[in-house]
Amino acid sequence: MPCKLRHRLAAAAAMLLTALSASAAAPYPSKPVRLISPYSPGGGNDLIARAVANKLGAQLGQTVIVENREGGGGNIGTDYVAKAAPDGYTLLMTAQSLTMRPAMFKNLPFDVEKDFVPLGIVGSFPILFLAHPGLGIDDIAGLIRYAKAHPGKLSYGTPGVGTTQHVAMELFKAQTGTDLLHIPYKGASKAVTDSVSGVLSLLVSTPSSVMSYVDAGQLRLLGTGEERRLPELNDAPTIGETVAGYRVNNWLGLMAPAGTPQPIVDRLNQALVKVCADPDFIKQLAGAGFTVKSQDAASMAQQVSSDVRKWSEVIASRNIHAD
């Protein structure tokens, strides 16, 4: 090999090694991070994603950009993250409904427990059971009595088949032996409107969509799916106070693609914990009906595993299918 060629190859190799070394030494994050919201702009997932992105960026010292990739009931954006490079620069804003998908979709393109690494839970939107005031139903016990006396006569609205709201009511029906008619909508707004007008008897919703109607006396809050009463919901009773063991924890949290290096997972989890302790962040989301209740990465992994098994039993027994 000519001497000049050997020198050029050696120089090129040295430059490549230098570049690789510099890249390896670059602290994370060294460029903007994308946070994927698998739903359309303006919804609950998107709202929390943007609040988290703002505060998380400040903790990381780098911009966090929210990118909406909606479609397929959240599956398109979720699958995108599952197949993204595991380098900490593509994250997922996910929700408890993720754990329902293995039982609900026959051909899910990702594995909920194997294709992601949890980073931490941020908090939850409480699930609310509401009734039109004209029914004369004041609480969960009254709902059960009425439903058993009039099987199949009460209709309830949700944002769609397979949503957390839908499965939450199916769990309630299974545990109480009641027969209620599901009316699925394409989103929450029309379901709320029809509940206020009396077209629907009942509504399963989250606080941001309905509390103004509750305060105005146009809807009656019967109970929540939370473990304990929440002061921000005027200490409304939990459904579990009447139906033993009933609980729906409608959490939201962050995930990364499986294989993301542990130091990056730790860095993101530590930053997220600090975000969730920020008083301004807590106050901001309380105004949207969201309760900040952070869990670390290990606790989130346990929650995901537990929820996958819980909801697979409910979905199978109630024969719920989204595809």
Secondary structure, 3 states (H helix, E strand, C coil): CCHHHHHHHHHHHHHHHHHHHHHHHCCCCCCCEEEEECCCCCCHHHHHHHHHHHHHHHHHCCCEEEEECCCHHHHHHHHHHHCCCCCCCEEEEEEHHHHHHHHHCCCCCCCCCCCEEEEEEEEECCCEEEECHHHCCCCHHHHHHHHHHCCCCCEEEECCCCCHHHHHHHHHHHHHCCCCEEEECCCCHHHHHHHHHCCCCEEEECHHHHHHHHHCCCCEEEEECCCCCCHHHCCCCEHHHCCCCCCCCCEEEEEEECCCCHHHHHHHHHHHHHHHCCHHHHHHHHCCCCEEEEECHHHHHHHHHHHHHHHHHHHHHHCCCCC
